[in-house]
Amino acid sequence: MDLYSKAVEMAKKYKQNNKVEAILLAGSVSRGWQDQHSDIELHILWKEPPSEIERKNPIDKSGGNILDFYPYEDEEWSETFLVEGVKFEISNFLTETVARFVRQVVDHHQTDYDLQCIAASVFYGKCLHGESVINQLKSKVMIYPQKLSENMILEHLELSGRWNNRLALVDRKDWLMLYEIVCDTQRKVLGALFGINKMYVHHPAFKWLDHVVQCMEVKPRDLYNRLSGVLLDGDPKKGILELEEIIQEVFELAEEKFPSLNIDELKKRADFVRPEHC
């Protein structure tokens, strides 16, 4: 199914409203990663707040079936609907809101993932309407700030203190707590790697991880398979040792690419293991 063409057709219905300044195709379809499970993500940028009628009008014109329709929350109006079996996820923003989110990331170096997801959508997204508006936003995110890299590295290489309990949890067979910590630690590692590679975080749960890791130029060897193996290979202690190696390699990459950063204390904390009693 040609999801890009369906996105273009839907965009035509939105841009009939002259309050719509720009339309951005985001998500997997914008990057050519779509599969049989994919939906279409559109960011609609408005010059002034849309009414409920204005939000529903394109859906009605498409014969869509509304699944969710949310009020204004966290500076966004959002809805999801189905058209001919294809799910659309719509995020409505004021144009000035998106511009401010981008400034918070690029100018103020905020690591917040919700803000970065907007920056990533602007960076990778495809313009379906309002080229001048979108190009202005894209020019803002084109150069990933050095300070944002440093903030991402320092924040995400500070592993949770619970990571120190990893071997105790293996010995106790506390699998639920262990794998919660493992997943949290993998997310930390990935956050640091996004900073090292000067990539905006595209999804708070690192969706499409296989594709994303392929985009990283600086990374531990065979990263995706090793991270997957930690979760899936069935030997928890072996998985912990593998994750320790990955963490060590990420610290080495951070030191190599950002030699001015002092991460020695963070490394000591990451290496620490809760002692055993005699």
N, C-alpha and C positions, 0 to 999 in steps of 0.2 A: 504494500500500500504506500502511495506517495504522500507521506505526511507533510512534507514541505509545501506541496501544492495546496493541500487542505488548509494549511496555516495561512497561505497567501489569500485564499478565497475568504477565510474568516476575517482577515485583516481588512479586506475591502468593505465589509459591513461596518466595522468599527470606525474606519476613517471617514465615513459619510457624516459623522458628527464633527462639526468644526471646532468643538472643544477638545478633540483628540489631537495632540501635537505630534505624537510619535508612537510607533508600535515596534516592539522589539521581540523577535523570536528567540527564546531562551531554551535552556535544557538540552536534552540529548539530540533533538532534531536539529538544533542550530549547529551542532558539532559533528553531525553525520554518524552518531553512535546509536541511533534508534534501532529497536528490535520489535518483535511482535507484541511486546508488553508496553510499549512506549505511548505516552500521551503527548499532547502539544501544549507547550507553555508559552503564553503570550504576556508580555508586560505592556500595558496600555498606559501611556503618559498623557495626563490631562492638564490643560491650562487652568482649570478650576474644578472643584469637586463635582463628580458625576452624581446625578440623581439615580434612584432605584430604577426608574423607567428607562433612563439612558443606558444603564448597565444591562437591563433585560432585553432591550430592543434588538441588538444583534443576535441574541439567542433565539428570540421569537422568529426573526427573519430566516434563521437557519433551520427552524423546526427542531430546535434542541430541547433536550430533557434535562432540567436543572437537578443536579445532585446536591450541591451545597451553595448557599448564598449568604455570605457573612456581612455584617455591618462594618463600618469603619473601625479598624482596630490596628494598633501599632503602625499608624500612618499608611494603612493600606486598606483597600476594598478588594475582596477576593470572592471568586465563585468558580465552581466546576460544573460542567455539563457535558452531555453526550450528544453527538451528531453523527448519525449513521455508524454507530458503533465505535466512534473515536472519541476519546475523552479529551476535553480541553480544560486546562487550568489557567485561569485568568487572574493576573495580579494588576490591579489598578492603582496607580500612584499619581500624585501631582508631579509634574516635571521638576519643579523646584525641590521636591522631597528627594527624588533620585539624585539630583545634583548635589544636595547636601550630604546624602549618604556617601557619595563618591568622595567628596571633600574630607569627610571624617576619616576615610581610609587612606587617601592619597596624601592629604595635607597634614592630618593630625595623627596618622600612623596607628589608628585604632585597629586592634586585632579581632574585634567582635565578628563572629562568623556570619551573623545575619547581614551585617553591613558589607562584608566581603563577598557574600553571595550576590548582592546587587552589583558590586564592582565587577565580579566575574561574569555576570550576565551581560553587562555592558561590553566588557572586553571580548567575549567570545560570541555574543549574540549577533543575529542577522537583522538588519534594518528592513522592515516591511512598510514603513511610512515615516515621514519626517526626517529625511536624510540629514538636514543641517543640524537638527537637535541631537540626533544620535551621534553624528560625527564629532560634535563639540564634546559630548560626554566621552566618546571613545578616545579623543585626544588627551583627555584628563587622566585616563587609566593606562595609557600606552606605556609609560615608564613606571615600573614598580619601584617604590622608594627603598633605598638602602636602610633607612631607619625602620621601616615596616618589617623588613627581613630580620633585623636585629631583635625587634620586639617579639616576633614570632618564635625565633630560636630560643631566646631567654625564657619566654613564657612556657613553651612546650617541652623544653628539656628539663624543666623543674617537675620531675615525676612525683606522683602522689606518694605520701609516706606509706601507704598500704602496699606499694610495690616491694618494700623491704620485707614483707611477710610472705613472699612468694613461695619459698621452699617449705616453710612451716605449713602452709595451706596444702601443698602437695602431700606432705607426710600425713596430714590429718584427713586427707581426702575431702576437703571442703571445696568441692568442685564449683559450686555456684558462685561463691565469693572469689575463688581463684580466677575463673574466666571473666567475671566482671572486671577484675583488676587487669587481666590480660588485655581485654578489649579497650579499657581506658588507656592503658599504656601504649597500645598500638595507635590509638587516636592521637596521643601526644607525639609519638614518633612521626606520624604523618604530618601533623601541624608544623613541626620543626622542618620537615623536608619541603613543605610548601614555601616556608620562608627562605630556606637555602636556595631553592630553585626560582624564587621570585615569581611565584604563581599565586593568584588570588584563590582562596578556598571557594569552591563552586557549590558545595553542599555540606551542611553541618555533620552529616554522617558519612561523608566521603563516598557517596554513591558513584557507580561506574569506576571503581577503584582500579581495575585492570587497565582500562583506557588511560586513566589519570597517571598511573605509574609509568606507563609507556611515554607519556609526555615529559616526564622528569629527566633532565640531562644528568643531574647529580643525585646518586642514590646508591645504597648498598646493592651488591650483586644479587640478581634473581629475586628482587624484593617481593614482588607479588606472590610468587610461589612459596617463599619462605614465611611470609605473614600468614598465608592460607594454611600452610603446614602446621604452624603453631596452634591453630584452632582445630584442625581436622585430622591430623595424623594419628591421634589416639594415644599418644604417650605424653602425658602432661609434663613430666620432669624434663624430657627431651625438648619439648616445646618451650619451656621456660629458659633452658640453656640457649636455645636458638634465638629467642627474643633478646636475651642478654647480649649475644653477639651482634645482633642488628643494632641495638642501642649503642654499643661500643663503636660500631662503624659510623653511625650517624654523628656521634660526638666528634669522631675523627674528621668527618666531612665538614662539620661546622667549624672546627679549628683550622682546617685547610683553607676554606673559602672566606672565613671571617676571623682572621688572626687577631684582630684588635679586641674581640669579645673575650671577656674573662669568664670561662665556663668551668673552671677547675672545681669549684665547690659543688656545682650542679652534678658534675661527673662523680664526685665522691659520694654524693647522696644516692645517685642512681646505682652505684656499685654495692652499696651497703646492703647486707643481708642480716635479718634478725638472728642474733646468736642462739645457739642451742645450749641447754644446760647439760652439765656432765651427769 
